[in-house]
């Protein structure tokens, strides 16, 4: 990155603003300089800079490489405005408080098109240029000279270009070398340095290699990414008796970091005090960047705390030109940025890093460095896996504690993540905060939290945990969430599975009172509950009401009604239902016939059950294990052991695996009625299935899914009427 330097020719002092090219640290240095002639280097890298009087700031705008060299006469009230030297900060480093002076001519580097981007308070800089007076020199077409050097590859080619040219100052060469690095022309840069080395050994010439030339070459190597030449350059510095300065170490540190040698870069930082070199703000920034590359947030915080203690104790920051009062706050911002980037990098990896992130956040609190709300929110967006819910909740709490606004999209993301991690109640807490503290939840917030309730209600429905279903409905209404038919149906089905007829009736009534239109699933669940409670007349009324409301029955509803009429022995109506199903396009299935056969078996009608079994076969419906088991039990109990035996044998031949209960029914009926059978055909008695306490198991499974304790407060049946009693 080029830098702006003012070199006065007649005034007693000049301002030299410079900034480390890698980590954007800046400082001001004032020193005395006197010269009568000047050279101009117009070297545009695609950067525009803004210089202000109070603070040195640079703003990169566009980028294109254009190199021009030409001597100029700096007239008073020049239309070009202030004359700035464009050079790297590394060349202007002061050693022991003094500026290194060389036997070459001084020079001015001016960006001719800079003036239009300066602030109005640049007048003092212009006044300094006015005091510089006039500078005289011969004109040389340095643009053509630079273009010729741009393509050289050997020192001999450089000599061919420069042998008859006027001697230029080393600053021009150092800037040219860096320009070659920007343009990936490292061979040209190496050739120019080799030519300078030859000239330095020429007794006629006045050129001698210095640390600025080598720093420029190292910078070119870094820009070009040709790190194999680093050792050669360092060896050349030793052989030439040139001692590295702080910028040399800074450049080497950055090269090591680019090579993935971060630990060696940190060793270089520790080596500087041993060489009696004082690390600059750029040195500290580079070291912090090494910790960033190592993803060592803890090491970065420790390093920063040591630096802050030294700064507060006055051990560093005593060099006025380094402007530590301006630079140290930037280091504080940088360490926050590093910790944020490290945590984000941890989150995108597959390893579980919850503990490390929470510890790093705690260490940041102890160090009194706090990320901004925006950084916290960006970290929340990086939380995408189930195990990240702990981190996301911690970040959410920190944002809330900042007494600042929080993005609604971030809150929605956390609600989604909590659901993914099955932390439903934590998600509900976020939603409650939106209602109480803001921002106001939107449709996405509503849909997310309702989807979480649906998952829990579905789990309760599948396991018949109807009490939790009721509580979930009550919780939804308590939080201002209106259950839809889907939620009501889940609770109705759970009540039906648990044979809780009265609960199903009350939930159905609440559903209607809340203005939610029942669906065929709602009616089917209620019919099933009434059928299990043997409330056949009430079931018939519900059926008629469903037809009246224009809701077409589905297979489940038809099957339940067939089972109800079977239990009543009204087989003519059962037959009508089957015909109506076919005419309505709802084909009966094995489940429909199993319901009829089961109803016959429970009511001691074995012969009728066998007739429906035969009818099922005529309609090309294949019986399953349930069909055979229920029919065998019905025939065995109806005094038909031989027929039961034949059906059992047929089921075995079809590859079906019947239960122990069916086997025992055949054997028991045979003994009771004195029938003769071949036990070898029946085979061995099937093993008994282990009896499971299904209700307890289902409740445990639900508690695990719902993230609720196994032992909760006893269910009060009044909870079924919660919505009704609240209104009174």
Buried (B, 14 or more C-beta within 10 A) or exposed (E): BBBBBBBBBEBEEBBBBBBBBBBBBBBBBEBEBEBEBBBBBBBBBEBBBBBBEEEBBBEEEEEEEEBBBBBBEBEEEBEBBBBBBBBBBBBBBBEEEEBBEBEBBBBBBBBEEBBEEBEEEBEEBBEBBBBBBEBEBEEBEBBEBBBBBBEBEBBEBBBEBBEEEEEBBBBBBBBBBBBBBBBEBBBBBBBBBBBBBBBBEEEEEEBBBBBBBBBBBBBBBBBBEBBEBBEEBBEBBEEBEBEBBBBBBBBBBBBBBBEEBBEBBBEBBEEBEEEEBBBBBBBBBBBBBBBBBBBBBBBBBBBBBEBBEBBEEEEBBEBBBBBBEBBBEBBBEBBBBBBBBBBBBBBEEEEEBBEBBBEBBEBBEEBEBBBBBEBBBBBBBBBEBEEBBBBBBBBBEBBEEBEEEBBBBBBBBBBBBBBBBBBBEBBBBBBBBBEEEEBEBEEBBBEBBBEBBBBBBBBBBBBBBBBBBBBBBBBBBEEEBEBEBBBBBBBBBBBBBBBBBEBBBBBBEBBEEEEBEBBBBBBBBBBBBBBBBEBBEBBBEBBEEBEEEEBEBBBBBBBBBBBBBBBBBBBEBBBEBBEEBEEEEBEBBBBBBBBBBBBBBBBEBBEBBBBBBEBBEEEEBEBBBBBBBBBBBBBBBBEBBBBBBBBBBEBBEEEBEBBEEBBBBBBBBBEEEEBEBEEEEBEEEBEEEEEEEEEEEBBEBBBEBBBBEEEEEEEEEEBBBBBEEEEE
